[in-house]
Amino acid sequence: MPESTEIARGITAALSGDGSVTLLSGEPGIGKTRLLQHALQLVDSHGWSTMVVAPDIDAALSPLGALIGAATRTSPPLLRSAEIASIMQGVAPKYLLTRLIADGLEMAAAESGVLVVVDDLQWLDAGSLGAVTALIHDLQGVPVYWLLATRTGVYSAAHQRFIAQIRELGTVLDLNPLDDNAVEAIARDTLGSMPGQSVANAIKRAAGYPLFILEILQALAEDGLLLQSTNGVVEVDDDSVPVRFGTSAGDRLQQVSRDALRIAQVGSLYGRDFPLSGVLDVLGQTATQAAPGVQELLDLGFIVDTGRTLSFRHDSVQTAATDSLSPTLRRAMAREVIHRRLRGGEGVATLASTIASVAEAGDDESLELLFLAANQLSRTDMAGAAGLVILGAQLTSGNPVHADRTAALLPLVLASGRVEDAMEISRSLRPLLGPDERARINLAVSRQLTESDFDGAIRETAAGLAVPGISDEMRVQLLSVRALNFANKADERSVRETLRLAREVADEKRDTLALATLDATESVLTFYQGRFDAAEDLQRKAMERVAQTGTPTGIWLPEGLWMAFMRNTTGRCDEALVLTDDGLTEARAAKNVIAEAFWMMVRSTALYHLGRLEDARTQAETVLELGEQLGLGDFMNATAGVVLHRIGLRTGDVDIRQRARPLIEQLAHGVGLTRTGRWSLAMEAMERGRPNEAYEYASTAIDTMREAAPSMTTPSDFADDFMLAYLCDVAGDRSSLEVVVEVTRARAELNLGNLFVSAIATAVRGVRDHSSADLLAAAEQVRSGCRPLVAALLFEAAGLFATDRDVGTRALTEAMRIYNACGAPRDVSRVLQRFRAKGINQRLVSAADATGLSHRERQVAEFVEAGFTTQQIANELLVSPHTVVTHIRHIYAKWGVNSRHEVADRVRQDQTDPEGSPI
C-alpha cells in the first residue's frame, strides 16, 4: 500500500536524523486510525518515544486541551501539572507550552526517534493547531516524525490554514477506498483464512471502507453466519447479511439495556473519551452496579477500554448517544457533568463548549461560568472567547445582573475584530450600567480604535467624558487615551489642552500609570517637534512613575519602548541596543513573551542601523515568526517587517523580499501605518530604477513633512529625509526639496549637539546644491557615529555628484567598502555600476568566511555538534529559543543540509580539517 510505504519512508527519514511530516486525509471509516496504529507498532519495535494527540468533537473550544493531555501522557511526561497551572495563568501560555513541549521532544529525540501522532485533526482548537505548526517548524532537522490524520471537508479557518501549510512542508495522502486485493487482505487477516465468494459479496457492501469491512465481518461472526468449508475457505451461510449492518448507531443504541444507554449518554457529555469514575459519580452508582451496562457496551463494540479511560469506538457513536437525550434532559445532565468536572479540577475554559450548550436566559450559574470561560479562553483563542461573550450578551440582554460582567469582557469582542457585534452589545448595555461602567465601554472601544482610527477613538473618548457622574479616575483614563490620539494626529493644540484637563483632576498616587502614559504621549509630540532633550526628560519622568507602581519598565508596553526608539532615531544606535538588551532581560525575567517580542522588534531596528545586517535579519525573522504565534500585528510589520524588507533591498535576496513584500503591502493599504508602507514601497521602486513610481509613493511623505509626526517610517528614521530629498531632486520637485531642507535645518538648529541630525541637514543641503563637498562632510560626520550604511549612502551620493574624477572615485570606493563590510551585495553591485558608468574598471576583493556562517551561527553550530538542545543553546547565548531556531535554519540553508545530525557532522569534519574552515 502506498500509505504504508510513505509511513515507512517517514520513519526512515527520522532515523537518519531528519524530520518528516505526513498528513492522511480521508472520510470517516477510510482507515486513517488503522494506519496510525500501524505506525505506532512500527516505531515501538525501534524503541522510539511517542506522543499521541487525540482530540474529540468538543476540543475546538478547549484551549490546548488535547495537546496538553497528550504531553502529560508521554513517558516521561513532557508537561507536568504544576507547570501547566502556572503557565495558563501567565502571559502567552500557548507560546510557553509550545516551547516546553518542543524542548521535551528534542531531548527525547536525542535518545531515539520520536513519533508524534495527531488523529482527528479537524477537531483541534485554533491554539493547538498553531502550536503544532510552530513545533513542526521549530523542530525541523530533529528526528521527529509527524503523522497527522484529518477528515476531508471544510472545518474551521484555522484548520484550512494548517492544511495549506502542511501541503508545503510535507506529504499529504488523500486516502481512497481500498481495491479488491486490499479488501481481500483485510478479510484474510481478520478471519485467519481465505474468504470465499459469499464473504467477498457480503463485504462489497462496505464500498472499500476498512472500518465498515471490519464491522461486517465482526457482525457476521457474532450472528454465527460464518462457516469454515472443507477446503479451508470461509463462507457465509445463505449469503445472509448481519442484522445490525446498515443501521445507524442511534438505532443500535436503542436496542441496548436502559442502564447501558444511560452510561453511554452520560459518557457522551464528557466527550469521546470519558472517565468511568465521573460517569459513576453523576449516576450515583458503584462500579459493581454499573458493570453489566459497561460490559454490554464493550461487547457490542460501542466503546473500548483504553486502559486509562473508556472511549467511544467512533465519534458517530458519541453523537448518537448525545442525540438520544431530549434537549431539556441533555442540558440538565450536562450541568451535572460540568459541576463534577469542575470539582475534579478541570479548568472552566476546557469546558467552554459544554457550558455554551447548556447556558440559557435566567440560568445565572451557567452564565457566570460562560463569562469565566470566555476570560480564560482569551489567553489562547480570542475568537472563541469573543463568541462566548456575544452568546452571554444575547442571553442576558436587558438583565442588569450580568451587565457589569459583560461590559468588562467587551474588549475581548473588540480584540477579535468583531466591532459591529461589540457596538451592538455596547448599545444594549448602556441603560443598565452606572456612569463609570458606561464610560469604561467607551474607554475600551477607544483603545481598540487607537490602532486604526484616531478620529473614531477621539469620538469615543468624547462620548465617555460626556457621561454624567463619572469619577475623576475614569476621566483621567479617558483623557490619557484622548491625548494619545491627538498626538497621533499631530494636533499639538488639542494635546496640550487635553493634558491640561487631565492633570487638573489627576491624583499622583491614584493615577500613576495614566499620568505616565500622558508623559510618554507628550514626549512623542515633543520629540517630533524637534526638542529631543525635553522629550527624553518627559520619558524619564514617565518611566519613574511606572517604577513607583512596582511595574518593570521592560513590560510597560508600548510606552516603555519609546526611549530606545528615540536613541535609534537620533543616531545613538549603540545606546539603543543597550536599552533593548536591558528591556529583554526584564521581559524574560517576568516571563512576558509579548514584551520580549516587542523588545526584539526594537532590537532588529537597532541592529540594522548599526549595519549588522545578518544579525538584524535573524532578529527580524525571529520576531515575525514569534509574532504569528502571539497574534502581533501592524507594529511588528512596521518594525521587523520594514527591517527585513530593507535588508532584502540591500542584499538582493529574493526570498527575503518575497517574505517581506506582503507585510509592506498590508501596511501601505491599511489605515494606521499607511505612511510607513508607502515609503517602503517608494524605496523598493527606487532600488528597481523606477523613480516616477517611487515619487508617487512618496507623495504622502512630501505632503506631511511639516507635521510634528512621522512622515515616512514609524518611528522616524531621519536618514529617510536624505532619501526623500534625493527623490525630489530626481523628480525635479524643487519646492518640495526646499521644504526638506528647511525641516532638517530647523531640527539641527534645535539640537546643536546631535551630530547625526546635523549631518543629515548638511547632506540634504548637498543634494539641493549638488555639492559633493557637503555630502563628503556629512558622510565623514556620520561615519564617526554608528550608522555605517547611511555613511556609505552619503559617500555614494558624493561620488555621484562629484565633478572631480579622483574625488568621485575615492568616495565610491569608500561607499563600496562599507557596503561590503556590512554584507550588502546589492548595494555593492550598484556602486560597481556607477564605476562602469564613469568608465572605471573597479573590482571588489572579498574576504568572506569559508564556512559562510556568521560568528553567532558558528557558535550555534558548535553547540549543536556538542548535543545541546534549542533551549540549552538559548540559555548559553542568552537569546530566545526562537532566535536559536532561526540561526539553525540559516545554517541549513548556507550549508545545504537538512538535519542537526548533518550540522554536527560538518562541524566535526571542519574541526579535523582546519585548513578548510575557520571553525
Residue, then its C-alpha position, 0 to 999 in steps of 0.5 A: m500500500p502506498e500509505s504504508t510505504e510513505i509511513a515507512r519512508g517517514i520513519t526512515a527519514a527520522l532515523s537518519g536524523d531528519g524530520s518528516v511530516t505526513l498528513l492522511s486525509g480521508e472520510p470517516g471509516i477510510g482507515k486513517t486510525r488503522l494506519l496510525q496504529h500501524a505506525l505506532q507498532l512500527v516505531d515501538s519495535h525501534g524503541w522510539s518515544t511517542m506522543v499521541v494527540a487525540p482530540d474529540i468533537d468538543a476540543a475546538l473550544s478547549p484551549l490546548g486541551a488535547l495537546i496538553g493531555a497528550a504531553t502529560r501522557t508521554s513517558p516521561p511526561l513532557l508537561r507536568s501539572a504544576e507547570i501547566a497551572s502556572i503557565m495558563q495563568g501567565v502571559a502567552p501560555k500557548y507560546l510557553l507550552t509550545r516551547l516546553i513541549a518542543d524542548g521535551l521532544e528534542m531531548a527525547a529525540a536525542e535518545s531515539g526517534v520520536l513519533v508524534v501522532v495527531d488523529d482527528l485533526q479537524w477537531l483541534d482548537a485554533g491554539s493547538l493547531g498553531a502550536v503544532t505548526a510552530l513545533i513542526h517548524d521549530l523542530q525541523g532537522v530533529p528526528v521527529y516524525w509527524l503523522l497527522a490524520t484529518r477528515t476531508g471537508v471544510y472545518s474551521a479557518a484555522h484548520q484550512r490554514f494548517i492544511a495549506q501549510i502542511r501541503e508545503l512542508g510535507t506529504v499529504l495522502d488523500l486516502n481512497p477506498l481500498d481495491d479488491n486485493a486490499v479488501e481481500a487482505i483485510a478479510r484474510d487477516t481478520l478471519g485467519s483464512m481465505p474468504g470465499q465468494s459469499v464473504a467477498n459479496a457480503i463485504k462489497r457492501a462496505a464500498g472499500y471502507p476498512l472500518f465498515i469491512l471490519e464491522i461486517l465481518q465482526a457482525l457476521a461472526e457474532d450472528g454465527l453466519l460464518l462457516q469454515s468449508t472443507n477446503g479451508v475457505v470461509e463462507v457465509d451461510d445463505d449469503s445472509v447479511p448481519v442484522r445490525f449492518g446498515t443501521s445507524a448507531g442511534d438505532r443500535l443504541q436503542q436496542v441496548s439495556r436502559d442502564a447501558l444507554r444511560i452510561a453511554q449518554v452520560g459518557s457522551l457529555y464528557g466527550r469521546d473519551f470519558p472517565l468511568s469514575g465521573v460517569l459513576d459519580v453523576l449516576g450515583q452508582t458503584a462500579t459493581q452496579a454499573a458493570p453489566g451496562v459497561q460490559e454490554l457496551l464493550d461487547l457490542g463494540f460501542i466503546v473500548d477500554t483504553g486502559r486509562t479511560l473508556s472511549f467511544r469506538h467512533d465519534s458517530v457513536q458519541t453523537a448518537a448517544t448525545d442525540s438520544l437525550s431530549p434537549t431539556l434532559r441533555r442540558a440538565m445532565a450536562r450541568e451535572v457533568i460540568h459541576r463534577r468536572l469542575r470539582g475534579g479540577e478541570g479548568v472552566a475554559t476546557l469546558a467552554s463548549t459544554i457550558a455554551s450548550v447548556a447556558e440559557a436566559g435566567d440560568d445565572e450559574s451557567l452564565e457566570l461560568l460562560f463569562l469565566a470561560a470566555n476570560q480564560l479562553s482569551r489567553t489562547d483563542m480570542a475568537g472563541a472567547a469573543g463568541l462566548v461573550i456575544l452568546g452571554a450578551q444575547l442571553t442576558s440582554g436587558n438583565p442588569v445582573h450580568a451587565d457589569r460582567t459583560a461590559a468588562l469582557l467587551p474588549l475581548v469582542l473588540a480584540s477579535g475584530r468583531v466591532e459591529d457585534a461589540m457596538e451592538i452589545s455596547r448599545s444594549l448595555r448602556p441603560l443598565l450600567g452606572p456612569d463609570e461602567r458606561a464610560r469604561i465601554n467607551l474607554a475600551v472601544s477607544r483603545q481598540l480604535t487607537e490602532s486604526d482610527f484616531d478620529g473614531a477613538i477621539r469620538e469615543t473618548a468624547a462620548g465617555l467624558a460626556v457621561p454624567g457622574i463619572s469619577d475623576e479616575m475614569r476621566v483621567q483614563l479617558l483623557s490619557v487615551r484622548a491625548l494619545n490620539f491627538a498626538n497621533k494626529a499631530d494636533e499639538r493644540s488639542v494635546r496640550e489642552t487635553l493634558r491640561l484637563a487631565r492633570e487638573v483632576a489627576d491624583e499622583k498616587r491614584d493615577t500613576l500609570a495614566l499620568a505616565t502614559l500622558d508623559a510618554t504621549e507628550s514626549v512623542l509630540t515633543f520629540y517630533q517637534g524637534r526638542f529631543d532633550a525635553a522629550e527624553d526628560l518627559q520619558r524619564k519622568a514617565m518611566e519613574r512613575v511606572a517604577q513607583t507602581g512596582t511595574p518593570t519598565g521592560i513590560w510597560l508596553p508600548e510606552g516603555l519602548w519609546m526611549a530606545f526608539m528615540r536613541n535609534t532615531t537620533g543616531r545613538c544606535d549603540e545606546a539603543l541596543v543597550l536599552t533593548d538588551d536591558g528591556l529583554t532581560e526584564a521581559r524574560a525575567a517576568k516571563n512576558v513573551i509579548a514584551e520580549a517580542f516587542w523588545m526584539m522588534v526594537r532590537s532588529t531596528a537597532l541592529y540594522h542601523l548599526g549595519r549588522l545586517e545578518d544579525a538584524r535579519t535573524q532578529a527580524e525573522t525571529v520576531l515575525e515568526l514569534g509574532e504569528q504565534l502571539g497574534l502581533g500585528d501592524f507594529m511588528n510589520a512596521t518594525a521587523g517587517v520594514v527591517l527585513h524588507r530593507i535588508g532584502l533591498r540591500t542584499g538582493d535576496v529574493d526570498i527575503r523580499q518575497r517574505a517581506r513584500p506582503l507585510i509592506e503591502q498590508l501596511a501601505h493599504g491599511v489605515g494606521l501605518t499607511r505612511t510607513g508602507r508607502w515609503s517602503l514601497a517608494m524605496e523598493a521602486m527606487e532600488r528597481g530604477r523606477p523613480n516616477e513610481a517611487y515619487e508617487y509613493a512618496s507623495t504622502a511623505i512630501d505632503t506631511m513633512r511639516e507635521a510634528a509626526p512621522s512622515m515616512t517610517t514609524p518611528s522616524d528614521f531621519a536618514d529617510d529625509f536624505m532619501l526623500a530629498y534625493l527623490c525630489d531632486v530626481a523628480g525635479d520637485r524643487s519646492s518640495l526639496e526646499v521644504v526638506v531642507e528647511v525641516t532638517r535645518a530647523r531640527a539641527e538648529l534645535n539640537l546643536g549637539n546631535l551630530f547625526v541630525s546635523a549631518i543629515a541637514t548638511a547632506v540634504r543641503g548637498v543634494r539641493d546644491h549638488s555639492s559633493a563637498d557637503l555630502l563628503a562632510a556629512a558622510e565623514q560626520v556620520r561615519s564617526g557615529c554608528r550608522p555605517l550604511v547611511a555613511a556609505l549612502l552619503f559617500e555614494a551620493a558624493g561620488l555621484f555628484a562629484t565633478d572631480r574624477d579622483v574625488g568621485t572615485r575615492a568616495l565610491t570606493e569608500a561607499m563600496r567598502i562599507y557596503n561590503a563590510c556590512g554584507a550588502p551585495r546589492d548595494v555593492s553591485r550598484v556602486l560597481q555600476r556607477f564605476r562602469a558608468k564613469g568608465i572605471n574598471q573597479r573590482l571588489v576583493s572579498a574576504a568572506d568566511a569559508t564556512g559562510l556562517s556568521h560568528r553567532e551561527r558558528q557558535v550555534a553550530e558548535f553547540v549543536e555538534a556538542g548535543f545541546t538542545t534549542q533551549q540549552i543553546a538559548n540559555e548559553l547565548l542568552v537569546s530566545p529559543h526562537t532566535v536559536v531556531t532561526h540561526i539553525r535554519h540559516i545554517y541549513a540553508k548556507w550549508g545545504v543540509n537538512s538535519r542537526h545530525e548533518v550540522a554536527d557532522r560538518v562541524r566535526q569534519d571542519q574541526t579535523d580539517p582546519e585548513g578548510s574552515p575557520i571553525 
